[in-house]
Amino acid sequence: MINDSDLKYLQRCVELAEAALEAGDEPFGSILVSADGDVLMEDHNHVAGGDHTQHPEFALARWAANHMPLEERSRATVYTSGEHCPMCAAAHGWAGLGRIVYASSSAQLAQWLGEMGVPASRVRNLPIGDVITDTPIDGPVPELAERVKELHRRFQVKKR
């Protein structure tokens, strides 16, 4: 169930996705929030340089594994503008992080990109729950998904 706090954090993720877009990168943004509601880290995509593993969710998982005890990680929440890809979902699971909340789903993104004429990804589009287990997952959030769709549209226009 998405609450007002979740919406606040997701809105920040969309802002980070827009910052990525403005920096010439794909529009994805994520934040790591402690069980107490403190934002521990935030990041956006950094794949424009050619390293397509530079996703913000992967960076958050790596940071958490290096800076948080497992107990704290399991109670933390990752908020993100877009549902984790399989690589990021696996990193999330291996790091032992808790809940995931996303604004737009991988299925939505695939549909949007298809409508824009973008070829399908080489990486299979899998829901997070098909990659990791025992992780609470919430999303998508329709009112934010539309904003994320617009960011992806703008990215594709800039790319052409």
C-alpha positions in Angstrom: 0.0 0.0 0.0 1.4 3.4 -1.0 1.1 6.1 1.6 2.0 9.8 1.7 5.6 9.2 2.8 6.0 6.8 -0.1 4.7 9.4 -2.6 7.1 12.0 -1.2 10.1 9.7 -1.7 8.9 8.6 -5.2 8.5 12.2 -6.2 12.1 12.7 -5.3 13.0 9.7 -7.5 11.2 11.3 -10.4 13.2 14.6 -9.8 16.4 12.5 -9.9 15.3 10.9 -13.1 14.7 14.3 -14.6 18.2 15.4 -13.4 19.6 12.3 -15.2 17.8 13.4 -18.4 19.1 16.9 -18.1 22.6 15.4 -17.8 22.1 13.5 -21.0 21.4 10.2 -19.4 18.4 7.8 -19.3 15.8 9.0 -16.9 16.0 6.8 -13.8 16.4 7.9 -10.2 16.4 6.1 -6.9 16.8 6.7 -3.1 17.6 4.5 -0.2 15.6 5.3 3.0 16.3 3.9 6.5 13.6 2.4 8.6 13.5 5.7 10.5 12.8 7.6 7.3 16.2 9.1 6.7 17.4 9.3 3.2 20.8 7.5 3.2 21.7 7.8 -0.4 20.3 8.9 -3.7 21.5 8.5 -7.2 20.4 8.5 -10.9 21.4 6.7 -14.0 25.0 7.0 -15.2 24.9 4.8 -18.3 25.6 7.6 -20.9 29.3 6.9 -20.7 28.8 3.4 -22.1 28.8 1.3 -18.9 25.2 0.0 -18.8 25.6 -1.4 -15.3 25.6 2.1 -13.8 22.0 1.9 -12.6 21.1 3.8 -9.4 19.5 0.8 -7.8 22.7 -1.2 -8.3 24.7 1.7 -6.8 22.3 1.8 -3.8 22.6 -1.9 -3.2 26.4 -1.7 -3.3 26.5 1.3 -1.0 24.2 -0.4 1.5 26.3 -3.6 1.5 29.4 -1.6 2.3 27.9 0.9 4.8 25.0 -0.8 6.7 24.7 -3.9 8.9 22.4 -6.6 7.4 19.7 -5.9 10.0 19.5 -2.2 9.0 19.5 -3.1 5.3 16.6 -5.5 5.7 14.5 -2.8 7.2 15.5 -0.1 4.6 13.4 0.8 1.5 14.5 1.5 -2.0 12.3 3.9 -3.9 12.8 4.2 -7.6 11.3 5.9 -10.6 11.2 2.6 -12.5 11.0 -1.0 -11.5 14.3 -2.7 -11.0 15.8 -4.5 -14.0 16.9 -8.1 -13.3 20.5 -7.0 -12.6 19.3 -4.5 -10.0 16.8 -6.8 -8.5 19.5 -9.5 -8.0 21.8 -6.9 -6.4 19.0 -5.8 -4.1 18.4 -9.4 -3.1 22.1 -10.2 -2.6 22.5 -7.1 -0.5 19.6 -8.1 1.8 17.7 -4.9 1.3 14.0 -4.6 2.3 11.0 -3.2 0.6 11.0 -1.8 -3.0 8.6 0.9 -4.1 8.5 2.0 -7.8 6.6 4.7 -9.7 6.5 2.9 -13.1 6.8 -0.8 -14.0 9.1 -2.6 -16.4 6.1 -3.7 -18.4 4.9 -0.1 -18.7 8.4 1.0 -19.8 8.5 -1.8 -22.4 5.1 -0.7 -23.7 6.0 3.0 -23.9 9.3 2.3 -25.7 7.5 0.0 -28.1 5.0 2.7 -28.9 7.9 5.1 -29.5 9.4 2.6 -32.0 12.4 1.7 -29.7 13.7 -1.8 -30.3 13.3 -4.3 -27.4 16.1 -4.6 -24.9 18.6 -7.5 -25.1 17.9 -8.1 -21.4 14.6 -9.9 -20.7 12.0 -7.8 -19.0 11.2 -9.6 -15.7 9.2 -8.3 -12.8 11.2 -8.0 -9.6 9.3 -10.9 -8.0 10.5 -13.2 -10.7 14.1 -12.4 -9.7 14.1 -12.2 -5.9 11.8 -13.6 -3.3 10.5 -12.5 0.1 10.8 -8.8 -0.7 7.8 -6.5 -0.2 7.1 -4.7 -3.6 4.8 -1.9 -4.2 4.1 -0.1 -7.5 3.4 1.2 -10.0 1.8 4.5 -9.0 -0.4 5.8 -11.9 -0.1 9.5 -11.1 3.7 9.3 -11.2 4.0 6.8 -14.0 2.7 9.4 -16.4 5.4 11.8 -15.4 8.0 9.0 -15.9 6.6 8.2 -19.3 7.0 11.8 -20.3 10.7 11.8 -19.2 11.3 8.7 -21.4 9.6 10.3 -24.3 11.8 13.4 -23.9 14.9 11.1 -23.7 14.0 9.4 -26.9 13.4 12.7 -28.7 16.8 14.0 -27.5 18.5 10.7 -28.6 17.3 11.0 -32.2 
